[in-house]
Amino acid sequence: MAETSLIPKKLPSSQQLGVGLGVFFRVGFLFFLVALLATGGLFAYRVLLVSNLTKQRNALKELESQFPLSDIERREAVAQAIEASKKLLGAHVRLSRIFPLVQTNTFPSVFFSTFSYAEKDHAMLVSGEAPSYKAVAQQASIFESLDEVESATFSNLSLTNRGTVNFNLKIILISSFVSGSENNMAEQTL
C-alpha cells in the first residue's frame, strides 16, 4: 500500500507562486518608466522655456535702449492722430465749395451763429442775426437767385431786445453742385 504523507515530496516552484505578482510588477514598472520620462521631458521643456524667456527679455531690453520711451510715445500719438484724420477725411463731405458760396453771398451786416449740413438732403441749416426784417428779405432773395441753390427758406423770425432779427435758414443745394468733380472745383477757385 502506498504511504500517505502530509508533507509534500516536491516543493512548488517559484515561478508558480510569482506568476500573478509578475504581471502587476511589470505594468507598474512600465507606468513608472513613462512617468519618469514624462517628468524628465517636462523638466527639459521648462529649462528650454526659461532660456527662451531670458533671451527674449534681453532682446527687449536691447530694443528699449535703442528707442527712447519719449520717441515711442510721440510716434504713438502721431499714429493716433493719423487714424483720427483718416476717419474724419473718410466721412468728409465736400463742404469746401459750400463755404465760399455762403461767404460771398451773405450781406456784411448779416451773420450766422450755427451751421449744419445734411448730406442726404444736400440741406444746409443755419441760424443767424440780421439788422432788420428788410435785410432778412434781401438775404433770402439773394440765396434764392443763385444757380447752385434749389431753395432757400427762412423761418423762426424773431425780434431781439437789441432790435435785431434772429432767423433760421434752410438752403437746399442742387446735387450737382455738392458732388461736382474736383476739376470743376479747381476751375471755380482759379
Secondary structure as UniProt FT lines:
FT   HELIX           14..66
FT   HELIX           69..90
FT   HELIX           95..97
FT   HELIX           98..104
FT   TURN            108..109
FT   STRAND          111..118
FT   TURN            119..122
FT   STRAND          123..130
FT   HELIX           133..145
FT   TURN            147..148
FT   STRAND          149..159
FT   TURN            161..162
FT   STRAND          165..173
FT   HELIX           175..178
FT   HELIX           182..189
//
